[in-house]
């Protein structure tokens, strides 16, 4: 399990451990809050317009993020922006999953976890 220059990232490890232990993804949230993030979006300065696409989860939509710009090499560079977790959450206005992409795969944080993520970020703000 490697990513970004052959190194397993904390976020990728957290998802793998949750899956291996059969746990829910709540343990991933603190790691996500501390991770560097890039998002696929239009950034007009004042507002982040997230690109919403079909989620890997049937009948759902998602926003796509990554811990590295390199993991999104196939996305036009002008659409990949560094983002803070609070700015990302401010842009999530629907019931959307969050897809995290790595150079060698990805993970899905289902929309059901977004309220808990918001609460966690609110506590640290």
TATA-V569055 format. One record per backbone hydrogen bond with DSSP energy under -0.5 kcal/mol. CO is the residue of the C=O (numbers start at 1). NH is the residue of the N-H. E is the energy in kcal/mol with one decimal. If there is no record, write none. Layout:
co = <CO:CO>
nh = <NH:NH>
e = <E:E>
This chain:
co = <3:4:7:9:10:11:12:13:14:15:16:17:18:18:19:24:25:25:26:26:27:28:29:30:31:32:37:38:39:39:40:41:42:42:44:47:47:48:49:50:51:53:56:57:60:61:62:63:64:65:66:69:70:72:76:77:79:79:81:83:84:85:86:87:88:88:89:91:94:97:97:98:98:99:99:100:101:102:105:107:108:109:110:111:111:113:114:115:116:117:118:119:120:121>
nh = <7:7:3:13:14:15:16:17:18:19:20:21:22:23:22:27:28:29:29:30:31:32:33:34:35:35:83:66:41:81:51:43:44:49:46:44:49:50:42:52:64:62:58:60:55:97:53:99:40:101:38:72:73:75:79:80:41:81:39:37:88:89:90:91:91:92:92:93:96:63:99:100:109:65:101:107:67:105:102:100:110:98:113:114:115:117:118:119:120:121:122:123:124:125>
e = <-1.9:-1.4:-0.6:-2.5:-2.4:-2.1:-2.2:-2.8:-2.1:-2.3:-2.6:-2.3:-0.6:-2.0:-0.8:-0.5:-1.7:-0.7:-0.9:-0.5:-0.5:-2.4:-2.3:-1.2:-0.8:-0.8:-2.3:-2.0:-0.8:-2.5:-2.2:-0.5:-0.7:-3.1:-1.3:-1.9:-0.6:-0.9:-2.5:-0.7:-0.5:-2.9:-0.5:-1.2:-2.4:-2.7:-2.2:-2.9:-1.9:-2.6:-2.4:-1.6:-1.4:-2.1:-2.4:-1.4:-2.8:-0.6:-2.7:-0.5:-2.4:-2.5:-2.0:-1.3:-0.6:-0.9:-0.5:-1.2:-1.4:-2.1:-0.5:-0.5:-3.2:-3.2:-0.6:-2.4:-0.6:-1.5:-3.2:-2.8:-0.7:-2.8:-2.3:-1.3:-0.6:-2.2:-2.8:-2.4:-2.2:-2.3:-2.8:-1.8:-1.2:-0.9>
